[in-house]
Amino acid sequence: MSAQLGRPTWSVFAGAGTQTIVGQDKKNWGTDGDIKPNFAWTLGAEARIPLMGSDFGATWLANAAIGTRGFHDTYKGGNKYETTEWIHTFNIQLAPFMFGWNFDIRSVSIMPFAGPYVSFDFAGTQREKGKWDDGEKLDEKVSIWHVRDPNKLADNAYMSWYDESAKKWKRGHQFIDVGLNFGANVYFAKRFYAGATFQAGFMQMIKKKAREYMFTDEDGSKKDYKYGTSFTFLCRFGFEF
């Protein structure tokens, strides 16, 4: 018998947790900075659709949400040089093809799940705050949509890269992320559920051209050092209609 879609159950959910980047090479990045997590949150809606006619318990999940992406790091060098850099973005996330398996245990149901997602950063900032070697304070903030102005922004502002062929600055932020959601939900009291979700991104947060521009050696050779991909942990709570 072929699988058929059962009646969907709709829900809204909210979640909070932490997020950072993984996979970065601090030596190649040129800093001994300490990578630290940001606070993460999400708000969204989800459909839970049983697959009728297949093995009992198979479920299709589809959700859409607003969420965040980012991290911060600290760096100390020289006599007094000390900075903290934050990168924090807000995005729209779509995960229309997640699949889970439902296990009933007495009065609760447990469902592990996994599936791909895609997200788009629609807003966000990079901020660098600290002080220079001479003690002068540093506090600069730039939108992820801003194209770098070398007369106003610090030399290490990551958002832009210079296109030699076009003779102009271009945005360096990678607005789109594609990755994998995986975790488990616990359904209880008929309408409520709680769960844990991990979100592993596959896309570098800075475009390749921008990374090469940042790491061009004195002899002109390009270095495509990896900045890192997003990794998020969320505790979620939901209500089904």
C-alpha positions as CSV (number, residue, x, y, z in Angstrom):
1,M,0.0,0.0,0.0
2,S,1.4,3.4,-0.9
3,A,1.8,6.1,1.8
4,Q,-0.9,8.7,2.0
5,L,-0.9,12.0,3.9
6,G,-3.0,12.2,7.1
7,R,-4.7,15.2,8.5
8,P,-2.1,17.9,9.5
9,T,-1.8,19.3,13.0
10,W,-0.8,22.9,13.1
11,S,1.2,24.5,15.9
12,V,3.1,27.7,16.9
13,F,6.4,27.5,18.7
14,A,9.1,29.6,20.4
15,G,12.6,28.7,21.3
16,A,15.8,30.0,22.9
17,G,19.4,28.8,23.2
18,T,22.9,29.5,22.0
19,Q,24.7,29.8,18.6
20,T,28.3,30.1,17.4
21,I,30.5,29.2,14.5
22,V,32.4,25.9,14.1
23,G,35.2,24.8,11.8
24,Q,37.2,28.1,11.9
25,D,41.0,27.9,11.9
26,K,42.2,30.4,14.4
27,K,45.8,30.2,13.3
28,N,45.0,30.9,9.7
29,W,42.4,33.5,10.7
30,G,45.3,35.4,12.2
31,T,43.9,35.8,15.7
32,D,44.1,34.2,19.1
33,G,40.6,35.5,19.8
34,D,38.3,33.5,21.9
35,I,35.1,32.5,19.9
36,K,32.1,32.7,22.1
37,P,28.4,32.0,21.6
38,N,25.6,34.4,21.1
39,F,22.0,34.2,22.5
40,A,19.7,32.6,19.9
41,W,15.9,32.6,19.6
42,T,13.2,31.5,17.1
43,L,9.5,32.1,16.5
44,G,7.5,30.0,14.0
45,A,4.7,27.7,12.9
46,E,4.8,24.0,12.1
47,A,2.7,21.4,10.5
48,R,2.8,17.8,11.7
49,I,1.5,15.4,9.1
50,P,1.3,11.6,9.7
51,L,2.1,9.4,6.7
52,M,-0.8,7.0,6.4
53,G,-0.2,3.6,4.8
54,S,3.5,3.5,5.7
55,D,5.0,1.9,8.7
56,F,3.2,3.3,11.8
57,G,4.8,6.4,13.3
58,A,6.3,8.0,10.2
59,T,5.6,11.8,10.2
60,W,6.3,14.7,7.8
61,L,7.2,18.0,9.5
62,A,7.2,21.4,7.8
63,N,7.9,24.7,9.4
64,A,8.7,28.3,8.8
65,A,10.3,30.6,11.4
66,I,12.1,33.8,12.2
67,G,15.4,33.3,13.9
68,T,19.0,34.5,14.4
69,R,22.6,33.6,13.4
70,G,25.9,34.8,14.8
71,F,28.7,34.8,17.4
72,H,31.2,37.1,19.1
73,D,34.9,36.9,19.8
74,T,37.5,38.8,22.0
75,Y,41.0,39.6,21.1
76,K,43.9,41.1,23.0
77,G,47.2,42.2,21.5
78,G,50.0,44.8,21.9
79,N,50.1,46.9,25.0
80,K,46.4,47.9,25.5
81,Y,44.7,46.7,22.3
82,E,41.6,44.8,23.3
83,T,38.4,44.3,21.2
84,T,35.2,42.3,21.2
85,E,33.5,41.7,17.8
86,W,29.8,40.8,17.5
87,I,28.1,39.5,14.4
88,H,24.4,39.1,14.9
89,T,21.8,38.6,12.1
90,F,18.0,38.0,11.9
91,N,16.7,35.6,9.3
92,I,13.7,33.8,7.8
93,Q,14.1,30.0,8.0
94,L,12.2,27.4,5.9
95,A,12.3,23.7,6.6
96,P,9.5,22.1,4.5
97,F,10.9,18.6,4.3
98,M,11.7,17.3,7.7
99,F,10.8,13.7,8.7
100,G,10.3,12.1,12.1
101,W,9.2,8.9,13.8
102,N,6.6,9.0,16.6
103,F,6.9,6.7,19.6
104,D,4.0,6.6,22.1
105,I,5.1,5.9,25.7
106,R,2.1,6.0,28.1
107,S,0.7,9.5,28.1
108,V,3.4,11.1,26.0
109,S,4.8,10.8,22.5
110,I,8.5,11.2,21.6
111,M,9.5,12.1,18.0
112,P,13.1,12.3,16.8
113,F,13.3,14.2,13.5
114,A,15.8,15.5,10.9
115,G,15.7,17.4,7.7
116,P,17.2,20.2,5.6
117,Y,16.6,24.0,6.0
118,V,17.3,27.1,4.1
119,S,17.6,30.6,5.7
120,F,18.0,34.2,4.5
121,D,19.5,37.0,6.7
122,F,17.3,40.0,6.2
123,A,18.9,42.2,8.8
124,G,21.9,42.3,11.2
125,T,25.0,44.1,12.3
126,Q,28.7,43.7,12.9
127,R,29.9,45.6,15.9
128,E,33.5,46.1,17.2
129,K,34.1,47.6,20.6
130,G,37.3,48.0,22.6
131,K,40.4,50.2,22.6
132,W,43.6,50.7,20.6
133,D,47.2,50.4,21.8
134,D,47.2,54.1,22.7
135,G,44.1,53.7,24.9
136,E,41.7,55.4,22.4
137,K,38.3,53.9,22.5
138,L,36.9,51.9,19.5
139,D,33.2,51.4,18.9
140,E,32.0,50.8,15.4
141,K,28.8,49.3,14.0
142,V,27.9,48.4,10.4
143,S,24.9,46.8,8.8
144,I,25.3,43.5,6.9
145,W,23.8,45.4,3.9
146,H,26.3,48.2,4.1
147,V,29.0,48.5,1.4
148,R,32.3,49.4,3.0
149,D,33.5,53.0,3.1
150,P,37.2,52.9,3.9
151,N,37.1,56.5,5.1
152,K,34.7,55.6,7.9
153,L,35.0,51.9,8.8
154,A,37.9,50.1,10.4
155,D,40.3,48.2,8.1
156,N,39.2,44.9,9.5
157,A,35.5,45.4,9.0
158,Y,34.6,42.1,7.4
159,M,31.5,43.1,5.5
160,S,33.0,44.2,2.2
161,W,35.7,43.3,-0.4
162,Y,37.2,45.3,-3.2
163,D,36.5,44.0,-6.7
164,E,39.6,45.1,-8.8
165,S,37.9,44.4,-12.1
166,A,34.8,46.5,-11.3
167,K,36.8,49.0,-9.2
168,K,34.3,49.1,-6.4
169,W,33.5,47.6,-3.0
170,K,31.0,44.8,-2.7
171,R,29.2,43.2,0.2
172,G,31.0,40.3,1.8
173,H,28.3,38.8,4.0
174,Q,26.8,35.4,3.0
175,F,23.1,36.1,3.3
176,I,21.9,32.6,2.5
177,D,22.5,29.5,4.7
178,V,21.7,25.9,3.9
179,G,22.0,23.2,6.5
180,L,20.5,20.4,8.6
181,N,17.9,20.5,11.5
182,F,17.9,17.5,13.8
183,G,16.5,16.9,17.3
184,A,13.5,15.5,19.1
185,N,10.1,16.7,20.4
186,V,8.1,15.4,23.4
187,Y,4.3,15.8,23.0
188,F,2.2,15.9,26.2
189,A,-1.1,17.1,27.7
190,K,-2.8,16.7,24.2
191,R,-1.8,20.2,22.9
192,F,1.7,21.0,24.2
193,Y,5.2,19.9,23.2
194,A,8.8,20.6,24.2
195,G,12.0,19.7,22.5
196,A,15.6,20.3,21.6
197,T,16.8,21.2,18.1
198,F,20.3,21.4,16.7
199,Q,20.8,23.5,13.5
200,A,24.1,22.9,11.6
201,G,24.7,25.3,8.7
202,F,26.9,24.4,5.7
203,M,27.6,27.9,4.3
204,Q,30.5,30.0,5.3
205,M,29.3,33.3,6.9
206,I,31.6,35.3,4.6
207,K,31.7,35.0,0.8
208,K,34.8,33.4,-0.7
209,K,35.9,36.6,-2.5
210,A,35.7,38.5,0.7
211,R,37.8,35.9,2.6
212,E,40.4,36.0,-0.2
213,Y,40.5,39.8,0.0
214,M,41.0,39.7,3.7
215,F,43.9,37.2,3.5
216,T,45.8,38.5,0.5
217,D,49.6,38.1,1.3
218,E,52.2,40.8,0.5
219,D,53.2,38.9,-2.6
220,G,49.6,39.2,-3.9
221,S,48.7,35.5,-3.4
222,K,45.2,34.7,-2.2
223,K,44.3,32.6,0.9
224,D,40.8,31.2,1.1
225,Y,40.8,30.7,4.9
226,K,37.5,29.5,6.3
227,Y,35.7,31.7,8.7
228,G,33.3,29.2,10.1
229,T,29.7,27.8,9.7
230,S,26.8,28.5,12.0
231,F,25.8,26.0,14.7
232,T,22.8,26.6,16.9
233,F,21.2,24.8,19.8
234,L,17.6,25.6,20.8
235,C,15.1,24.5,23.4
236,R,11.6,24.8,21.9
237,F,8.1,25.0,23.3
238,G,5.0,24.7,21.2
239,F,1.2,24.7,21.2
240,E,-0.9,22.6,18.8
241,F,-4.3,23.8,17.6
